[in-house]
Amino acid sequence: MRLSRDKVNQLAHTVTDAVAGLDEVEFIEDRNTIRLEVRKILEELLMQEARIDQAARQKIESQRRTIIEGSEEWSILYRKYYNEEVKKLGV
């Protein structure tokens, strides 16, 4: 999923605020440092997801016959190959 930089920042703020609101959590670093680290983690996860998506699409495109994106067969193969890629990463 593609998210703009602003959306990732907003999500990082939301996560940081939610964690700060927990009684069990006390920040050792300042809040902005935590937010930046959350943003970094989110960006890494989104890049990893994009690589998984690309690998699944590549496998579908490498089929002998053309499979139309949006068809039921394409969706089934996409889920199958996507899940295979996720398992390779141990996620």
Buried (B, 14 or more C-beta within 10 A) or exposed (E): EEEEEEEBBEBBBEBBEEBEEEEEEEEEEEEEEBBBEBBEEBBEEBEBBEEBBEBBBEBBEEEEEEBEEEEEEBEEBBEEBBEEBBEEEEE
